[in-house]
Amino acid sequence: MADPFDILHQRTELEQAVSADIELRRGDHVRLHPRPGADILDTALAGQAATIVAIEKDLEGRVHLAVTLDDDPGRDLGALGKPGHRFFFGPDEVEILDRSAP
């Protein structure tokens, strides 16, 4: 039985998210466009190409895309959920790139 007070494991993984009528899925390549007023790390990642490794819904019902940076040599660690190589953005903060692109 899951511990109801363990907030680190109280998230729902989703198969897809939709933003501006565009379906986003795990494995999609995106360009990061943090919203105005984003924190300094998100701002530093603006314009970077990334890959969606997970789509999660938090306890308040907000959807977050977990992404790894395409040029990060440690992106495999991010895909495993390790901190420092996995970043979270809202569906409205990414631009889908060509799905056939590496």
ZADO-1210 file (C-alpha; in nm, 4 decimals, padded with zeros to 6 digits):
<atoms>
<atom x="00.0000" y="00.0000" z="00.0000" code="MET" pos="1"/>
<atom x="00.1349" y="00.3430" z="-00.0962" code="ALA" pos="2"/>
<atom x="00.2111" y="00.5894" z="00.1802" code="ASP" pos="3"/>
<atom x="-00.0413" y="00.8771" z="00.1408" code="PRO" pos="4"/>
<atom x="00.2154" y="01.1200" z="00.2839" code="PHE" pos="5"/>
<atom x="00.4920" y="01.0299" z="00.0379" code="ASP" pos="6"/>
<atom x="00.4451" y="01.3214" z="-00.2019" code="ILE" pos="7"/>
<atom x="00.7446" y="01.2207" z="-00.4128" code="LEU" pos="8"/>
<atom x="00.5527" y="00.9216" z="-00.5418" code="HIS" pos="9"/>
<atom x="00.2096" y="01.0835" z="-00.5694" code="GLN" pos="10"/>
<atom x="00.2104" y="01.1733" z="-00.9349" code="ARG" pos="11"/>
<atom x="00.0246" y="01.0418" z="-01.2312" code="THR" pos="12"/>
<atom x="00.2114" y="00.9567" z="-01.5500" code="GLU" pos="13"/>
<atom x="00.0241" y="01.0445" z="-01.8682" code="LEU" pos="14"/>
<atom x="00.0629" y="00.9101" z="-02.2201" code="GLU" pos="15"/>
<atom x="00.0165" y="01.2509" z="-02.3816" code="GLN" pos="16"/>
<atom x="-00.0488" y="01.6199" z="-02.3256" code="ALA" pos="17"/>
<atom x="-00.2071" y="01.8719" z="-02.5604" code="VAL" pos="18"/>
<atom x="-00.0983" y="02.2321" z="-02.6093" code="SER" pos="19"/>
<atom x="-00.2365" y="02.4625" z="-02.8778" code="ALA" pos="20"/>
<atom x="-00.4099" y="02.1615" z="-03.0377" code="ASP" pos="21"/>
<atom x="-00.0760" y="01.9799" z="-03.0719" code="ILE" pos="22"/>
<atom x="-00.0381" y="01.6391" z="-02.9100" code="GLU" pos="23"/>
<atom x="00.2843" y="01.5953" z="-02.7121" code="LEU" pos="24"/>
<atom x="00.4161" y="01.2459" z="-02.6337" code="ARG" pos="25"/>
<atom x="00.7187" y="01.0846" z="-02.4721" code="ARG" pos="26"/>
<atom x="01.0052" y="01.0807" z="-02.7181" code="GLY" pos="27"/>
<atom x="00.8986" y="01.4000" z="-02.8941" code="ASP" pos="28"/>
<atom x="01.1715" y="01.6533" z="-02.9664" code="HIS" pos="29"/>
<atom x="01.0860" y="02.0049" z="-02.8541" code="VAL" pos="30"/>
<atom x="01.2385" y="02.3520" z="-02.8248" code="ARG" pos="31"/>
<atom x="01.2131" y="02.5115" z="-02.4797" code="LEU" pos="32"/>
<atom x="01.0414" y="02.8503" z="-02.4443" code="HIS" pos="33"/>
<atom x="01.0031" y="02.9277" z="-02.0712" code="PRO" pos="34"/>
<atom x="00.7205" y="03.1646" z="-01.9834" code="ARG" pos="35"/>
<atom x="00.8018" y="03.5242" z="-01.8845" code="PRO" pos="36"/>
<atom x="00.9066" y="03.5429" z="-01.5206" code="GLY" pos="37"/>
<atom x="01.0448" y="03.1877" z="-01.5172" code="ALA" pos="38"/>
<atom x="01.3249" y="03.1091" z="-01.2749" code="ASP" pos="39"/>
<atom x="01.6874" y="03.1664" z="-01.3778" code="ILE" pos="40"/>
<atom x="01.7563" y="02.8033" z="-01.4694" code="LEU" pos="41"/>
<atom x="01.4530" y="02.7802" z="-01.6970" code="ASP" pos="42"/>
<atom x="01.5524" y="03.1100" z="-01.8570" code="THR" pos="43"/>
<atom x="01.9060" y="02.9789" z="-01.9165" code="ALA" pos="44"/>
<atom x="01.7575" y="02.6802" z="-02.1027" code="LEU" pos="45"/>
<atom x="01.5500" y="02.8967" z="-02.3398" code="ALA" pos="46"/>
<atom x="01.5903" y="02.7909" z="-02.7008" code="GLY" pos="47"/>
<atom x="01.7497" y="02.4552" z="-02.6167" code="GLN" pos="48"/>
<atom x="01.6384" y="02.1411" z="-02.7984" code="ALA" pos="49"/>
<atom x="01.5118" y="01.8691" z="-02.5653" code="ALA" pos="50"/>
<atom x="01.3340" y="01.5338" z="-02.5618" code="THR" pos="51"/>
<atom x="01.0236" y="01.4610" z="-02.3560" code="ILE" pos="52"/>
<atom x="01.1035" y="01.1655" z="-02.1264" code="VAL" pos="53"/>
<atom x="00.7854" y="01.1742" z="-01.9139" code="ALA" pos="54"/>
<atom x="00.4526" y="01.3542" z="-01.8863" code="ILE" pos="55"/>
<atom x="00.3230" y="01.3873" z="-01.5308" code="GLU" pos="56"/>
<atom x="00.0260" y="01.5385" z="-01.3532" code="LYS" pos="57"/>
<atom x="00.0887" y="01.6831" z="-01.0055" code="ASP" pos="58"/>
<atom x="-00.1409" y="01.6821" z="-00.7031" code="LEU" pos="59"/>
<atom x="-00.3031" y="02.0095" z="-00.8165" code="GLU" pos="60"/>
<atom x="-00.3822" y="01.8630" z="-01.1584" code="GLY" pos="61"/>
<atom x="-00.1134" y="02.0604" z="-01.3477" code="ARG" pos="62"/>
<atom x="00.0652" y="01.8810" z="-01.6301" code="VAL" pos="63"/>
<atom x="00.4457" y="01.8900" z="-01.6461" code="HIS" pos="64"/>
<atom x="00.6771" y="01.7662" z="-01.9185" code="LEU" pos="65"/>
<atom x="01.0002" y="01.6120" z="-01.7927" code="ALA" pos="66"/>
<atom x="01.2660" y="01.6752" z="-02.0551" code="VAL" pos="67"/>
<atom x="01.6321" y="01.6018" z="-02.1119" code="THR" pos="68"/>
<atom x="01.8507" y="01.8354" z="-02.3145" code="LEU" pos="69"/>
<atom x="01.9510" y="01.6834" z="-02.6459" code="ASP" pos="70"/>
<atom x="02.3110" y="01.8075" z="-02.6156" code="ASP" pos="71"/>
<atom x="02.3561" y="01.6983" z="-02.2508" code="ASP" pos="72"/>
<atom x="02.6080" y="01.4121" z="-02.2340" code="PRO" pos="73"/>
<atom x="02.4298" y="01.2963" z="-01.9158" code="GLY" pos="74"/>
<atom x="02.0822" y="01.2877" z="-02.0717" code="ARG" pos="75"/>
<atom x="02.0616" y="00.9130" z="-02.0061" code="ASP" pos="76"/>
<atom x="02.0685" y="00.9979" z="-01.6336" code="LEU" pos="77"/>
<atom x="01.7760" y="01.2350" z="-01.6861" code="GLY" pos="78"/>
<atom x="01.5822" y="00.9611" z="-01.8622" code="ALA" pos="79"/>
<atom x="01.6333" y="00.7527" z="-01.5463" code="LEU" pos="80"/>
<atom x="01.4853" y="01.0364" z="-01.3372" code="GLY" pos="81"/>
<atom x="01.8122" y="01.1557" z="-01.1852" code="LYS" pos="82"/>
<atom x="01.8236" y="01.5220" z="-01.0763" code="PRO" pos="83"/>
<atom x="02.0438" y="01.7667" z="-01.2612" code="GLY" pos="84"/>
<atom x="01.9730" y="01.6125" z="-01.6014" code="HIS" pos="85"/>
<atom x="01.5925" y="01.6270" z="-01.6047" code="ARG" pos="86"/>
<atom x="01.3971" y="01.9513" z="-01.6246" code="PHE" pos="87"/>
<atom x="01.0264" y="02.0293" z="-01.6026" code="PHE" pos="88"/>
<atom x="00.8290" y="02.2593" z="-01.8302" code="PHE" pos="89"/>
<atom x="00.4596" y="02.3152" z="-01.8950" code="GLY" pos="90"/>
<atom x="00.3074" y="02.2014" z="-02.2248" code="PRO" pos="91"/>
<atom x="00.2703" y="02.5682" z="-02.3216" code="ASP" pos="92"/>
<atom x="00.6472" y="02.6225" z="-02.2776" code="GLU" pos="93"/>
<atom x="00.7606" y="02.3955" z="-02.5591" code="VAL" pos="94"/>
<atom x="00.7500" y="02.4028" z="-02.9367" code="GLU" pos="95"/>
<atom x="00.7293" y="02.0662" z="-03.1097" code="ILE" pos="96"/>
<atom x="01.0123" y="01.9991" z="-03.3529" code="LEU" pos="97"/>
<atom x="00.9985" y="01.7632" z="-03.6485" code="ASP" pos="98"/>
<atom x="00.9109" y="01.4209" z="-03.5026" code="ARG" pos="99"/>
<atom x="01.1398" y="01.2541" z="-03.7548" code="SER" pos="100"/>
<atom x="01.4424" y="01.4623" z="-03.6422" code="ALA" pos="101"/>
<atom x="01.6990" y="01.2984" z="-03.4091" code="PRO" pos="102"/>
</atoms>
